[in-house]
């Protein structure tokens, strides 16, 4: 944090007072405009912040004419996530499209630092078994 400076103003008339903001009250001179000794102090600070933007979007398309699991027709996730295994940021593209002929499953996970594809799977949905919620319980 870099302090750039400070401003001292009269607390009665809000005029800028030509004195250091940290001067002790007993050493203050009366305001040239109104004679008051009270001050409003402000400090100017210059700070640089560094941050990374991450986003994640999820889209779902439902058919109101259907019920239960058949209602959800398209489900997709795209964006940045923390990888549960490594704790590193990854970019994930994932979708299920039940209206595609045949219904389709797609997943691609990319390391955001290196651009290397960590995981890729694209296959008909009926052959995508034994994964996610369909895994056998131990």
Residue pairs with C-beta under 8 A, 6 or more apart in sequence:
1 45
1 46
1 47
2 45
2 46
2 47
3 43
3 44
3 45
3 46
4 44
4 45
4 46
5 43
5 44
6 20
6 21
6 22
6 41
6 42
6 43
6 44
7 16
7 21
7 41
7 42
7 44
8 16
8 17
8 19
8 20
8 21
8 23
8 39
8 40
8 41
9 15
9 16
9 17
9 39
9 40
9 41
9 42
10 17
10 31
10 33
10 34
10 36
10 38
10 39
10 40
11 36
11 38
11 39
11 40
12 31
12 34
12 36
12 38
13 31
13 33
13 34
13 36
14 40
15 31
15 32
15 33
15 34
17 28
17 29
17 31
17 32
17 39
19 28
19 29
21 39
21 41
21 42
21 43
22 41
25 37
28 37
28 39
30 36
30 37
31 37
52 89
54 79
54 80
54 89
55 79
55 80
56 77
56 78
56 79
56 80
56 81
57 77
57 78
57 79
58 75
58 76
58 77
59 74
59 75
59 76
60 72
60 74
60 75
60 76
61 72
61 73
61 74
61 75
62 71
62 72
62 73
63 70
63 71
63 73
64 71
66 73
70 98
72 98
73 97
73 98
73 99
74 95
74 96
74 97
74 98
74 99
75 95
75 96
76 94
76 95
76 96
77 92
77 93
77 94
77 95
78 92
78 93
78 94
79 91
79 92
80 89
80 90
80 91
80 92
80 112
81 89
81 90
81 91
81 92
82 88
82 89
82 90
83 89
83 90
83 109
83 118
88 111
88 112
88 113
89 112
89 113
90 109
90 110
90 111
90 112
90 118
91 109
91 110
91 112
92 107
92 108
92 109
92 110
93 106
93 107
93 108
93 109
94 106
94 107
94 108
95 104
95 105
95 106
96 103
96 104
96 105
96 106
96 125
97 103
97 104
97 106
97 125
98 125
102 124
102 125
102 126
103 124
103 125
103 126
104 122
104 123
104 124
104 125
105 121
105 122
105 123
105 124
105 125
105 128
106 121
106 122
107 119
107 120
107 121
107 122
108 117
108 119
108 120
108 121
108 122
109 117
109 118
109 119
109 120
110 116
110 117
110 118
111 117
111 118
121 128
130 136
